[in-house]
Amino acid sequence: MQGGKLKASREIRIASLFREVPLEFLRMIAVHELAHLKEKEHGKAFYQLCIHMEPAYHQYELDLRLYLTQVELCGKLSWPG
């Protein structure tokens, strides 16, 4: 996921692509990056931590991937609803 980038100073930056996305996507990105503070790899412990912080993590991740596919295919930055 390239939504955020964890800097050496432990700062999370969100890509400008995500300026106008639903709050749930930003929450998922933040949870993902926060989990990397404890777990560097995308393993079982990493995803358990993500779910602990945000129980709907996997649904938000799926929705975000669908959104990014829409953007790539259509060039549109809108989300229905």
Secondary structure, DSSP 4 states (H G I P E B T S, - for coil): --SEEE-TT--EEE-GGGTTS-HHHHHHHHHHHHHHHH--SSSHHHHHHHHHH-TTHHHHHHHHHHHHHHHHHH-------
